[in-house]
Amino acid sequence: MASKDADGTMSHNSYGQLFRVTTWGESHGPAIGCVVDGTPPRLPLAEGDIQPWLDRRRPGTSRFVTQRREADRVRILSGTQDGLTTGTPISLMIENTDQRSKDYAEIADRFRPGHADYTYQAKYGIRDPRGGGRASARETACRVAAGAIARKILGDGIEIRGALRQIGEHAVDEDRWDWQAVGGNSFWCPDAAMAVTWESYLEDIRKAGSSVGAVVEVQATGLPAGWGAPVYGKLDAELAAAMMSINAVKGVEIGGGFATAAMRGEMAADEMLPGNDAPLFASNHAGGILGGISSGQDIVVRFAVKPTSSIRVPRRTVDQAGQATEIATQGRHDPCVGIRAVPVGEAMMACVLADHLLRHRAQMGD
């Protein structure tokens, strides 16, 4: 029997249980958007609360991201009255204004290696070659808009912040990690010296018509202990699924992640010390989650983003008839899509945490 979404459908365009988000639209369609259901009533919400988060993700902000020029202006179509949420579904829309579909005319019958072109065709028998349709990173603007609403639910006591910790083979120096530096460069880089290295490195990648991958880290501070549920409602499992749903993500780790495989038990276990209201932890290899439930420590998630598939470097492929050919993608593409994935990762963290906050209240009453 086929698996189904929580609401019984099989569309797979929705995520979340009590805080539920459904995104819609294609990269080169007239608009994209989302419907956010489950938001409590009487929360202050206006377009101005959402727009700053979209501005952090939008294209064309530097030469190191796609030069597609989209204002990404959001409109609230439903779910608010007099600047307050009503408790009914909130519908958001973002118009597409700078599509250049002609850039994809030459590859309409060829599959980009590493892209979803082939798998969409194999599954549905039809695909949208113009920017990848639903497979485009353009869809992530909807997630960022939904994340802005999720932050409203979480409140000011919970801070979610992200940074880029690696581009290609160049990783930040942990000893120079400074959250204050993140907003001072084009890369969300917490290491000011590494940001300079990335600039020259990525410029060479861009001029060569190629692309490179990245590693993003997202942290949440201020969570209480107790969010999440055992076995099949684990907070870390749902965070991992949320991050893996982001375009081009190929790996996720929580806390120490894969590095814990090289540790001994006495090193990996986060020792606990007496505290005033709750235990103090000597380390955070668990990433703030134990047994699928938040421990009160910072939630730490990292994810790996593969290089952008649309590149100007010619690659071998096949066409829709199965014949051998070559492909080189023209147009406007991110030399490192991981840069704009930072605010997307933050938004997905916010959406999962808002969902778990509401689920915790529903079960525990607080």
Secondary structure as GFF3:
##gff-version 3
##sequence-region A 1 366
A	DSSP	beta_strand	14	15	.	.	.	ID=ss1
A	DSSP	beta_strand	20	25	.	.	.	ID=ss2
A	DSSP	beta_strand	31	37	.	.	.	ID=ss3
A	DSSP	alpha_helix	47	57	.	.	.	ID=ss4
A	DSSP	beta_strand	74	78	.	.	.	ID=ss5
A	DSSP	beta_strand	80	81	.	.	.	ID=ss6
A	DSSP	beta_strand	84	85	.	.	.	ID=ss7
A	DSSP	beta_strand	90	95	.	.	.	ID=ss8
A	DSSP	three_ten_helix	101	107	.	.	.	ID=ss9
A	DSSP	alpha_helix	117	124	.	.	.	ID=ss10
A	DSSP	three_ten_helix	133	135	.	.	.	ID=ss11
A	DSSP	three_ten_helix	137	139	.	.	.	ID=ss12
A	DSSP	alpha_helix	140	154	.	.	.	ID=ss13
A	DSSP	beta_strand	159	167	.	.	.	ID=ss14
A	DSSP	beta_strand	170	171	.	.	.	ID=ss15
A	DSSP	three_ten_helix	174	176	.	.	.	ID=ss16
A	DSSP	three_ten_helix	179	184	.	.	.	ID=ss17
A	DSSP	alpha_helix	192	207	.	.	.	ID=ss18
A	DSSP	beta_strand	214	221	.	.	.	ID=ss19
A	DSSP	alpha_helix	235	244	.	.	.	ID=ss20
A	DSSP	beta_strand	249	254	.	.	.	ID=ss21
A	DSSP	three_ten_helix	257	262	.	.	.	ID=ss22
A	DSSP	alpha_helix	265	268	.	.	.	ID=ss23
A	DSSP	beta_strand	272	273	.	.	.	ID=ss24
A	DSSP	beta_strand	280	281	.	.	.	ID=ss25
A	DSSP	beta_strand	289	290	.	.	.	ID=ss26
A	DSSP	beta_strand	293	294	.	.	.	ID=ss27
A	DSSP	beta_strand	299	305	.	.	.	ID=ss28
A	DSSP	beta_strand	315	318	.	.	.	ID=ss29
A	DSSP	beta_strand	324	327	.	.	.	ID=ss30
A	DSSP	alpha_helix	341	364	.	.	.	ID=ss31
###
